[in-house]
């Protein structure tokens, strides 16, 4: 059985063309006419592949690579095997990504899984919903009353969209998503299995006598050019709105609680948990499995190390980590101090020689 290909194979390009695209310097101009038919990692590349090298950790793979050409920074240029054509680049990986985006543009935005170019017959669309020209609706979609969807948007199979939701132009909503109480901007990519706009976790706690649910009457606002990873949940606000700022990229299986405000161009890695009513500034980066307590403020440009638990505000441009999170320099000093105590205790378990 032939192995299937899920993306279109790009036409071959010459090394001279790729160098011109990225402004990389082709060290041996006589090789400019050589063809590249694909991209690959150092260890899997063949003579017709372009690869890149920018990390000494993979020096062994570079030495044994069979690649035809390699993007590499000037400091590592001399380590490239003689049979590999060198494209000298200040930022090899960045240039490699630029080429990948050019050659494999169909991977950047999911297409219709069923090959639809219009509205599937099995879709259920309320007569009061308004879909602009060019919207693609996959099979078994349910679109409620008063919904508005902009031109060029793709709604994946099995998606359910609640009343009065607004989705902008050139968006993609992945299969099996459920969206309610939300206003979504343009060029938003929502991967499969997301739940957006459901109740936030709001209760008055009465202990043994039970708990009283607090009405959640806010919305979810997702601004332009946001990406939401598969299986992510974004609760609607209780009073104010839950807001995801322009250009923010959210990984898979992230939980965003009610009333959370996330600024512009933030990066949230997988399995993050954000408790309600916290505020995250612009250009914040949160590592995988970070947990942040409610009602906190994370300043612009802050970074939090993976698997950290945050219980205090973080100032702008802070670098924090640990459990509980604190400035990373302090955290590292404490780790070293504890390791020293353990080591000293193991060497002198009875405390001999101590006063």
ABEGO torsion letter per residue (X at the ends): XBBBBABBBBBBBBAAAAAAAAGBBBABAAAAABBBAEBBBAAABBAABBBBBABAAAAAAAAABABABBBBBAAAAAABBAABBBBBBABAAAAAAAAAAAABAAAABBBBAAGBABBBAABBBBAABBBBBGBBBBBGBBBBBGBBBBBGBBBBBGBBBBBGBBBBBGBBBBBGBBBBGBBBBBGBBBBBGBBBGBBBBBBBBAEAAEBBBBBBABBBBBBBGBBBBBGBBBBBBAABBBBBBBGBBBBBGBBBBBGBBBBBGBBBBBGBBBBBGBBBBBGBBBBBGBBBBBGBBBBBGBBBBBGBBBABBBBBGBBBBEOBBBBAAAAAAAAAAAAAAAAAAAABAAGBGBX
